Amino acid sequence: MRPCSGLAIRGRRLRSATLTPGGTRPWQRRHAERPYHRLVARRTVVITGGASGIGAATASRLAEQGWAVGILDRCSDVAAALARRLTASGAVAGAYVADVTDPAAVDAAVAAAVHELGPMRGLVRCAGIPGVSPAAELDDARLAAVVDVHLGGTVRAARAAHPHLVAAGGGAIVAVSSIAGRVGFAGRLSYAAAKGGIDALVRTLATEWAADGVRVNAVAPGFVATPMIARQIELGEVDEGARSARVPLGRFARPEEIADVIAFLASEAASYVTGHVLVADGGATAAWRE
Ligand SMILES: NC(=O)c1ccc[n+]([C@@H]2O[C@H](COP(=O)([O-])OP(=O)(O)OC[C@H]3O[C@@H](n4cnc5c(N)ncnc54)[C@H](O)[C@@H]3O)[C@@H](O)[C@H]2O)c1
């Protein structure tokens, strides 16, 4: 099963709900039309991997909170459909196709989102692929691919966002990490190494970019009921019942529950929080289970 169609289109701006005839930028037109948007400062967030799962839930939550949302994903069709849904519900949203392993495509997509949606105050990195394999059988190509998407993709997105966040007067970066980066997770060496790298990246960028007014944090979820995990359940790589039994709250998270944590870290309510990895795992890593 392919995760989406449209993988061949790299670095190209999608036709999206943000396109307007007549040269007016969509955010200028919409903000002028809607009294609500005249009252609040414009703020755009770009979400990598925003077409599905945690990223899509975050796009919806941040759109509800008045953010203009740029959905950056390699899945052009799914991203465009979500942007249309958000726009139809009154939000400002656009879809931008890029593979996070392609630096030029990421730069172009972020720049297009800022141009069309308005000043960038937030970046959420979600784009990810699974990395399930016994360590002894992990081949170099898969190791490189998983690390490149998760860790390299985070570096590229943060680097692309930085000048725009600085130009807007500062903002917040929120990375989706995983408890796999914090505790031993048999069978997920490449994924765990990439997530551990993201945690280190968060602390480093938080230190380096604080003077620029850019806060950098991460959320580390446990298991979340998304298409990525549904596929692993289908393949027999995850046993939902057994895993849930090890979680004190007794279940996997809903994507919306992780989106709420991301929305908090992106918001002014977290104005003194930077360099932090917030665990949202239903108590899984707090518990000692025999
Ligand atoms: N689902 C979980 O249990 C769980 C737990 C902890 C952390 N996470 C992390 O949350 C993030 C989102 O995962 P999800 O479960 O929502 O998965 P998902 O498969 O539902 O969504 C991932 C999205 O990333 C996009 N993507 C993948 N590779 C890309 C690339 N190279 N360039 C651009 N976009 C790309 C996909 O097209 C998809 O839209 C991932 O980083 C994952 O590691 C998930």
The ligand as an ORCA input file, in Angstrom:
! r2SCAN-3c Opt
* xyz 0 1
  N       1.531      7.358     15.752
  C       2.317      7.154     16.802
  O       2.098      6.239     17.609
  C       3.484      8.069     17.038
  C       4.117      8.020     18.285
  C       5.195      8.845     18.525
  C       5.639      9.701     17.553
  N       5.025      9.731     16.338
  C       5.547     10.633     15.328
  O       4.529     11.525     14.923
  C       4.800     11.954     13.590
  C       3.539     11.792     12.763
  O       3.231     10.405     12.710
  P       1.755      9.855     12.432
  O       1.582      8.695     13.301
  O       0.798     10.978     12.455
  O       1.981      9.279     10.959
  P       1.157      9.385      9.601
  O       1.736      8.340      8.726
  O      -0.297      9.389      9.866
  O       1.567     10.824      9.052
  C       2.868     11.084      8.626
  C       2.818     12.147      7.551
  O       4.173     12.447      7.175
  C       4.222     12.513      5.770
  N       5.585     12.205      5.329
  C       6.255     11.046      5.478
  N       7.464     11.145      4.938
  C       7.559     12.394      4.419
  C       8.569     13.072      3.727
  N       9.737     12.486      3.419
  N       8.357     14.341      3.348
  C       7.162     14.947      3.626
  N       6.169     14.347      4.285
  C       6.358     13.072      4.671
  C       3.226     11.485      5.288
  O       2.849     11.727      3.946
  C       2.106     11.684      6.281
  O       1.198     12.671      5.826
  C       5.972     11.112     13.090
  O       7.161     11.882     13.198
  C       6.005      9.949     14.058
  O       7.301      9.425     14.201
  C       3.944      8.930     16.058
*
